[in-house]
């Protein structure tokens, strides 16, 4: 999707870095990627999703961990081979989500390992790399929730989807893509 850079900046309330390519990665069982590139007066947005294999409670956890890690490694390598042949921007930024799941050490460990794979596979392609908590990324681009504390996850995600759709004039429904776009906008924000 192509957008006029000035229109998006006006809706965001801040300037975006020029001639910059940024990837935002929302690491989860369904990993969202957003590739935002500013070229001239255009903002080009591309998105992608990786769906990791699911783990059934009856299966051996360690075997499934290896399967998920291998899947992510192959997926990010395929993505890298396709994506980096056509990049035109001179500046590059990678923004990874710093996931926090305090009550589930198994999921937390898996997310850290997935983030590590992405970091190591893409490290050589980026001049700047950020690892940021989702709440910080949202705040940095001007998102302010209007919901009360204790609101269910689905309502929070819907509010984020509406926020991003209003900025871009789109009808995106996948919260993984929305989270990745928020991370990428954070990387493109002119300081």
Long-range contacts (C-beta under 8 A, 24 or more apart in sequence): 1-44, 1-45, 1-46, 1-168, 1-170, 2-42, 2-43, 2-44, 2-45, 3-42, 3-43, 3-44, 3-45, 3-168, 4-41, 4-42, 4-43, 5-38, 5-40, 5-41, 5-42, 5-43, 6-41, 8-43, 8-167, 8-168, 11-166, 11-167, 12-141, 12-142, 12-167, 12-185, 13-142, 14-141, 14-142, 14-189, 14-190, 15-189, 15-190, 16-43, 16-185, 16-188, 16-189, 16-190, 17-91, 17-93, 17-188, 17-189, 17-190, 19-89, 19-90, 19-91, 20-89, 20-90, 20-91, 20-92, 20-93, 20-188, 21-87, 21-88, 21-89, 21-91, 21-92, 21-93, 22-92, 22-93, 22-94, 22-95, 22-184, 22-187, 22-188, 23-93, 23-94, 23-95, 23-122, 23-126, 23-184, 23-187, 24-95, 24-97, 24-179, 24-180, 24-181, 24-182, 24-183, 24-184, 24-185, 24-186, 24-187, 25-94, 25-95, 25-96, 25-97, 25-115, 25-118, 25-180, 25-183, 26-97, 26-134, 26-176, 26-177, 26-179, 26-180, 26-183, 27-96, 27-97, 27-99, 27-111, 27-114, 27-115, 27-118, 28-99, 28-111, 28-176, 29-54, 30-176, 31-72, 31-75, 31-114, 31-176, 32-174, 32-175, 32-176, 32-177, 32-178, 32-179, 32-180, 33-79, 33-180, 34-177, 34-180, 34-181, 34-183, 34-184, 35-83, 35-184, 36-181, 36-184, 36-185, 36-187, 36-188, 37-87, 37-88, 37-89, 38-89, 38-188, 39-88, 39-89, 45-168, 45-181, 47-172, 47-177, 47-180, 47-181, 48-79, 49-174, 49-176, 49-177, 50-75, 50-76, 50-79, 52-114, 61-106, 65-110, 65-113, 68-110, 68-114, 69-113, 69-114, 69-117, 72-114, 72-117, 72-118, 73-117, 73-121, 76-117, 76-118, 76-121, 76-122, 77-121, 80-121, 80-122, 80-125, 84-125, 91-127, 91-128, 92-125, 92-126, 92-127, 92-128, 93-126, 93-127, 93-128, 93-129, 93-130, 93-187, 93-188, 94-119, 94-122, 94-125, 94-126, 94-128, 94-129, 94-130, 94-187, 95-129, 95-130, 95-131, 95-132, 95-137, 95-183, 95-184, 95-186, 95-187, 96-129, 96-130, 96-131, 96-132, 96-183, 97-131, 97-132, 97-133, 97-134, 97-137, 97-179, 97-183, 98-131, 98-132, 98-133, 98-134, 99-134, 100-133, 128-187, 130-186, 130-187, 132-183, 132-186, 134-179, 134-182, 134-183, 137-182, 137-183, 137-185, 137-186, 138-182, 140-186, 140-189, 141-182, 141-185, 141-186, 141-189, 143-182
